[in-house]
Amino acid sequence: MRRVELNAFVPGVEPEAVFDGVIRFERYPELAPHVQSTTVHRTAPEPTGRSSWELHFRSGLLRWTEEERFLRDELRIEFEQDDGDFDTFSGHWALRRRPDGCDLHFEADFDFGIQSLEGILDPIAERVIKETVAWVVVGMFDGTQLADGVTVAAAAPAVSA
């Protein structure tokens, strides 16, 4: 099992507004070059959502469909794959109010279920997922500061995952 984490600070934006932005999955293809497509089947104001994803991965596409739980009062979004290329894929977005903005934490655990290839596939998938989340939050919220030395190019580069 591999874990991907990304932390960011979104200055001057209330966590509820960040929450509303994050669940706009239909915007992700325009914000992150790794995202080929997203299809939103169900979303807020329902308490649960469902979406399908295609990310550029190696020389093809990584596909999955997930269920989301929108826990607005807790400023938390949980997701779990129910069909797709991962053996398991789940995680959450957690937001925390600050006087000057909002802390954002993204975390996902995944496993392809192919032990002999995990040394090859896992690092690539981790990079693609982390970069996708970084591009999305930087693209949605001006002034977003990524933590832990994570950076994204000013202009989305051509995908060569």
C-alpha positions as CSV (number, residue, x, y, z in Angstrom):
1,M,0.0,0.0,0.0
2,R,1.4,3.4,-1.0
3,R,0.3,6.7,0.5
4,V,0.3,10.1,-1.2
5,E,0.0,13.3,0.8
6,L,-0.1,16.9,-0.1
7,N,-0.4,19.9,2.2
8,A,-1.2,23.5,1.2
9,F,-2.2,26.8,2.6
10,V,-4.9,28.8,0.8
11,P,-4.6,32.4,1.9
12,G,-7.7,34.6,2.3
13,V,-10.2,31.9,1.5
14,E,-12.7,30.4,3.9
15,P,-12.6,26.6,4.1
16,E,-16.2,26.3,3.0
17,A,-15.2,28.0,-0.3
18,V,-12.3,25.7,-0.7
19,F,-14.6,22.7,0.0
20,D,-17.0,23.9,-2.7
21,G,-14.1,24.3,-5.1
22,V,-12.5,20.9,-4.4
23,I,-15.7,19.0,-5.2
24,R,-16.0,20.6,-8.6
25,F,-14.4,17.6,-10.2
26,E,-15.6,18.5,-13.6
27,R,-13.1,21.4,-13.6
28,Y,-10.0,19.1,-13.0
29,P,-9.2,18.4,-16.7
30,E,-8.8,22.2,-17.4
31,L,-6.6,22.6,-14.3
32,A,-4.3,19.6,-14.3
33,P,-2.6,18.1,-17.4
34,H,-2.6,14.6,-16.1
35,V,-6.4,14.5,-16.0
36,Q,-7.8,13.3,-19.3
37,S,-11.4,13.4,-18.2
38,T,-13.8,13.4,-15.2
39,T,-17.5,12.5,-15.3
40,V,-19.5,13.6,-12.3
41,H,-22.5,11.2,-11.9
42,R,-23.7,12.7,-8.6
43,T,-22.5,15.6,-6.4
44,A,-23.5,18.2,-3.8
45,P,-26.0,19.1,-2.5
46,E,-26.4,15.3,-2.1
47,P,-24.4,14.0,0.9
48,T,-22.6,11.5,-1.4
49,G,-21.1,11.8,-4.8
50,R,-20.0,9.5,-7.5
51,S,-17.4,10.3,-10.3
52,S,-15.4,8.6,-12.9
53,W,-11.8,9.5,-13.7
54,E,-9.2,9.1,-16.4
55,L,-5.6,10.2,-15.7
56,H,-2.7,10.0,-18.1
57,F,-0.4,7.3,-16.7
58,R,2.7,5.8,-18.4
59,S,1.7,5.2,-22.0
60,G,-2.1,4.9,-21.3
61,L,-4.9,5.9,-19.0
62,L,-5.5,5.1,-15.4
63,R,-9.2,4.7,-14.9
64,W,-11.5,4.4,-11.9
65,T,-14.9,5.2,-10.5
66,E,-15.3,6.4,-6.9
67,E,-17.9,7.2,-4.3
68,E,-17.4,10.4,-2.3
69,R,-18.8,11.5,1.1
70,F,-19.3,15.2,1.5
71,L,-18.9,16.0,5.2
72,R,-19.2,19.8,5.0
73,D,-19.7,20.3,8.7
74,E,-16.4,18.5,9.3
75,L,-14.7,20.2,6.3
76,R,-13.8,16.8,5.0
77,I,-14.3,14.9,1.7
78,E,-13.8,11.2,1.7
79,F,-13.5,9.0,-1.4
80,E,-13.1,5.3,-2.3
81,Q,-12.8,3.5,-5.6
82,D,-15.5,1.0,-6.2
83,D,-14.4,0.0,-9.7
84,G,-11.2,0.6,-11.7
85,D,-7.5,-0.1,-12.3
86,F,-6.4,0.1,-8.7
87,D,-6.9,-2.9,-6.4
88,T,-7.7,-0.4,-3.7
89,F,-7.8,3.4,-3.7
90,S,-9.2,5.6,-1.0
91,G,-8.5,8.8,0.9
92,H,-9.7,12.2,2.0
93,W,-9.4,15.9,1.8
94,A,-9.4,17.7,5.1
95,L,-9.6,21.5,5.6
96,R,-8.8,23.6,8.6
97,R,-9.8,27.2,9.2
98,R,-7.1,29.7,10.0
99,P,-7.5,33.4,10.7
100,D,-5.7,34.2,7.4
101,G,-7.2,31.4,5.3
102,C,-7.4,27.6,5.1
103,D,-5.1,24.7,5.5
104,L,-5.7,21.9,3.1
105,H,-4.5,18.3,3.5
106,F,-5.0,15.6,0.8
107,E,-4.2,12.0,1.6
108,A,-4.7,8.9,-0.5
109,D,-3.7,5.2,-0.1
110,F,-3.5,3.0,-3.2
111,D,-2.4,-0.5,-4.2
112,F,-2.4,-1.9,-7.7
113,G,-2.4,-5.4,-6.4
114,I,0.6,-6.3,-8.6
115,Q,3.5,-6.9,-6.1
116,S,6.0,-7.6,-8.8
117,L,5.5,-4.2,-10.5
118,E,5.0,-2.0,-7.4
119,G,8.5,-0.7,-7.6
120,I,7.8,0.6,-11.1
121,L,4.1,1.6,-11.0
122,D,3.8,3.0,-7.4
123,P,6.3,5.9,-7.7
124,I,4.8,7.0,-11.0
125,A,1.2,6.9,-9.7
126,E,2.3,8.7,-6.5
127,R,3.8,11.5,-8.6
128,V,0.8,11.8,-11.0
129,I,-1.7,11.9,-8.1
130,K,0.4,14.5,-6.1
131,E,1.0,16.7,-9.1
132,T,-2.7,16.5,-10.1
133,V,-3.8,17.7,-6.7
134,A,-1.2,20.4,-6.6
135,W,-2.2,21.8,-10.0
136,V,-5.8,21.7,-9.1
137,V,-5.5,23.7,-5.8
138,V,-3.0,26.2,-7.3
139,G,-5.2,26.7,-10.3
140,M,-8.4,27.1,-8.3
141,F,-7.1,29.4,-5.6
142,D,-4.7,32.3,-6.2
143,G,-1.8,32.5,-3.9
144,T,-1.9,28.9,-2.8
145,Q,1.3,27.8,-1.0
146,L,2.3,24.2,-1.4
147,A,4.1,22.6,1.6
148,D,7.0,20.2,1.8
149,G,8.9,21.6,-1.2
150,V,6.2,20.6,-3.7
151,T,6.1,22.8,-6.8
152,V,4.2,22.9,-10.1
153,A,5.1,24.6,-13.3
154,A,3.5,27.9,-13.9
155,A,2.1,26.6,-17.2
156,A,1.0,23.0,-17.3
157,P,3.7,21.0,-19.1
158,A,3.0,18.4,-21.7
159,V,2.2,15.1,-20.1
160,S,4.9,12.5,-20.3
161,A,4.0,10.2,-17.4
